[in-house]
Amino acid sequence: IIERETDKNPRQIRTAGFLPGSLYGKGIEAKSFQVNTHDFEMAYKNNKEGTWELTLGKEKFNAKIQELQMNYATNEFLNVEFALV
């Protein structure tokens, strides 16, 4: 997981092979990131409902998927939002 490139819109991020995402929670400022789409898809197949350990920079967070937006016509992931546990 890397910090999101602010000079690109979500479509450009997806075209580059990344999935845009956000992390929200009480007591922290919302964080935007991008993750390799293929890596996320493989991890998601094994952990749909579980807790995820996200490393953003030097910080680690335990979070669950709040919302996963998909294009159901193409089965393409569009955006993922995590909430702190």
N, C-alpha and C positions, 0 to 999 in steps of 0.2 A: 504494500500500500504506500502510495506516495501522495504528497500534497498536490492538490488539483492545480493545473495550469490555468491561471486566471485570464490569460489572453485568448483562450479558446472557448467556444461555446460547446455544450454537451454533444452536439452532432459531430463536431470536429474531434472531440475526445474519443467518441465511439469509433469513428473512422480510423483513428490511429491504433485501435485494438484495446482500448481501455474502457472501463465502465465507470461513469461518474457516480459518486456517492457522498453521503453526509452522515455525520454522527451528531446526535442531539442528546441532551441529558441535563438533569438538574445540577446546577453548580458549575457547569462548564459552558464555555462559548461554543456555539455550533462550529463544527469543523467540516470543511469540504475536502474530498480526496478523490483519487482515481486509482483503480486497481485493474490489473491485467484481466481482461474479460475471460479468457480461457481458464486461467487459474481460479477465478471466482466460480465459474461454472462447475469445475471439478470439485471444489470444496463444497459448493452448495448441494451437490448431489448427495454428499455424505453427511451434511449437517443442516438440513432444512429448518428444523425447529430448535436446534440447540443454541448454546451460548458460543459466541465467537470472541476470540482474543484479537483485538485490533492494535497494531503498533503504528502510531502516527508520530514520526520523528523519534523523539526519545521517550514518549509517553505510551503506556499500554492501557487499554481499556477493555473491559468485559461488556459485551453488548449483544442484543438480539436484533434480528431483522424486524424493523417496524413495518416497512413497506418495500416491496420489490415490484417495480414497474416493468411490464413486458409488452412487447408487440406480439399479440397472440397469433397473428397471421404468419409471422416469420419465426416465432419462438426466440426472438432477440431480446436480451435484457437491455433495458433503457436506463434505469437508475435504481440505486439501492439506498435505503435510509435505515440507519441503525439507531437504536435507543439504548442508553446505558442501562445496565442491570443493577 
